């Protein structure tokens, strides 16, 4: 079974690195917002999936 926690960790670090590399300028605002939203969405999905597995005893 895939280890989604590790996958999420790799993706999270890449997104955070990209956000750190992008200056906070008006030109980058759209890209930064997309990355930040994707990061939060992935976090919520992982938490939901983890919680579902804990409740089902997997």
Rosetta constraint file for C-alpha pairs under 8 A:
AtomPair CA 3 CA 7 HARMONIC 6.45 0.50
AtomPair CA 4 CA 8 HARMONIC 5.87 0.50
AtomPair CA 4 CA 46 HARMONIC 7.69 0.50
AtomPair CA 5 CA 9 HARMONIC 6.13 0.50
AtomPair CA 5 CA 46 HARMONIC 7.47 0.50
AtomPair CA 6 CA 10 HARMONIC 6.29 0.50
AtomPair CA 7 CA 11 HARMONIC 6.29 0.50
AtomPair CA 8 CA 12 HARMONIC 5.84 0.50
AtomPair CA 8 CA 42 HARMONIC 7.47 0.50
AtomPair CA 8 CA 43 HARMONIC 7.96 0.50
AtomPair CA 8 CA 46 HARMONIC 7.85 0.50
AtomPair CA 9 CA 13 HARMONIC 6.18 0.50
AtomPair CA 10 CA 14 HARMONIC 6.33 0.50
AtomPair CA 11 CA 15 HARMONIC 6.19 0.50
AtomPair CA 12 CA 16 HARMONIC 6.09 0.50
AtomPair CA 12 CA 39 HARMONIC 6.59 0.50
AtomPair CA 13 CA 17 HARMONIC 6.00 0.50
AtomPair CA 14 CA 18 HARMONIC 6.15 0.50
AtomPair CA 15 CA 19 HARMONIC 6.14 0.50
AtomPair CA 15 CA 35 HARMONIC 6.42 0.50
AtomPair CA 15 CA 36 HARMONIC 7.94 0.50
AtomPair CA 15 CA 39 HARMONIC 7.17 0.50
AtomPair CA 16 CA 20 HARMONIC 6.16 0.50
AtomPair CA 17 CA 21 HARMONIC 6.20 0.50
AtomPair CA 18 CA 22 HARMONIC 6.25 0.50
AtomPair CA 19 CA 23 HARMONIC 7.90 0.50
AtomPair CA 19 CA 32 HARMONIC 6.33 0.50
AtomPair CA 19 CA 35 HARMONIC 7.41 0.50
AtomPair CA 22 CA 28 HARMONIC 6.83 0.50
AtomPair CA 22 CA 32 HARMONIC 7.51 0.50
AtomPair CA 23 CA 28 HARMONIC 7.01 0.50
AtomPair CA 24 CA 28 HARMONIC 6.40 0.50
AtomPair CA 24 CA 29 HARMONIC 6.80 0.50
AtomPair CA 25 CA 29 HARMONIC 6.31 0.50
AtomPair CA 28 CA 32 HARMONIC 6.01 0.50
AtomPair CA 29 CA 33 HARMONIC 6.06 0.50
AtomPair CA 30 CA 34 HARMONIC 6.29 0.50
AtomPair CA 31 CA 35 HARMONIC 6.31 0.50
AtomPair CA 32 CA 36 HARMONIC 6.07 0.50
AtomPair CA 33 CA 37 HARMONIC 5.98 0.50
AtomPair CA 34 CA 38 HARMONIC 6.11 0.50
AtomPair CA 35 CA 39 HARMONIC 6.12 0.50
AtomPair CA 36 CA 40 HARMONIC 6.30 0.50
AtomPair CA 37 CA 41 HARMONIC 6.07 0.50
AtomPair CA 38 CA 42 HARMONIC 6.05 0.50
AtomPair CA 39 CA 43 HARMONIC 6.22 0.50
AtomPair CA 40 CA 44 HARMONIC 6.24 0.50
AtomPair CA 41 CA 45 HARMONIC 6.19 0.50
AtomPair CA 42 CA 46 HARMONIC 6.11 0.50
AtomPair CA 43 CA 47 HARMONIC 6.16 0.50
AtomPair CA 44 CA 48 HARMONIC 6.11 0.50
AtomPair CA 45 CA 49 HARMONIC 6.06 0.50
AtomPair CA 46 CA 50 HARMONIC 5.96 0.50
AtomPair CA 47 CA 51 HARMONIC 5.98 0.50
AtomPair CA 48 CA 52 HARMONIC 6.06 0.50
AtomPair CA 49 CA 53 HARMONIC 6.27 0.50
AtomPair CA 50 CA 54 HARMONIC 6.23 0.50
AtomPair CA 51 CA 55 HARMONIC 6.20 0.50
AtomPair CA 52 CA 56 HARMONIC 6.24 0.50
AtomPair CA 53 CA 57 HARMONIC 6.06 0.50
AtomPair CA 53 CA 58 HARMONIC 5.21 0.50
AtomPair CA 54 CA 58 HARMONIC 6.19 0.50
